[in-house]
């Protein structure tokens, strides 16, 4: 879990990325993986827009 240790200043974003990663890797979502990836990319783009 060390890979999730982040500086205090980016903890909220880190939590969001962790939640996204957990959702991303859910087996039941694997049927529609390309769409999930696109949604993740769109979400990150909105985050930094």
N, C-alpha and C positions, 0 to 999 in steps of 0.2 A: 504493500500500500504506500510505499515511500514515493512512488511516482505521482501521487496525488498531493504531496506536501508542497504547498505554495506559499509565497510571501503573503502577509496580511492584506496588502493592498489589492491583491487579485483573488482573494478568497471567494467573494460572491460569484465571479466569473468561473472560478475553479469548481464551485459547487454545481453551477449550471452545466459545465462540461462533463462533470462526473455523472450527473443525472442523464445527460444525453448519451454518454458512453454506455451506461447501464441499459438504457432503452435500446440503443443501437445494437447491442450484442444479444438481445433477447432472441432465443431460437425461433419463437413463433413469428418473429418479424422477418425471418430470412427469406420468405417467399417473395417479398417485395423490397428486397435490399436496395436496388437502384433508386427507387422512389424515396426510401428512408434516407439514403445518402444525400439526395437532392434536397430534402427537407432540412437535413442537418446543415448543409452548406448555406441554404437560404437563411436559416436561423442565425448562423454565425455572421453572415453578411449584414443582416439587419442589426445585430448586436453592435457592429463596428461602423455602421453607416453614419 
